[in-house]
Amino acid sequence: MNTLKQLTKLSAQLQDLLEDLERTLDYIDNDDLYSEIDNNVKSQLDNALTHLDIACDDISEGMYENDPASEDFEEWD
């Protein structure tokens, strides 16, 4: 449970960072710089946040509670 709490906190911090970045992008006049940051930095942060939230959901649903090696003949995703 401690891991989930830490990851949830990290997710909130990442969301705050993305919001700060979006506000900063509003003040960038250089179209090439805006495009570079939007297409590379922001998209990577969005992707990281999405996957972090998926991992948090998986943890809260118990997906990682049991070691796959300890389960006999059960399929592990």
Secondary structure as UniProt FT lines:
FT   HELIX           2..25
FT   TURN            26..27
FT   HELIX           31..36
FT   HELIX           37..42
FT   HELIX           43..60
FT   TURN            61..64
FT   HELIX           68..70
//
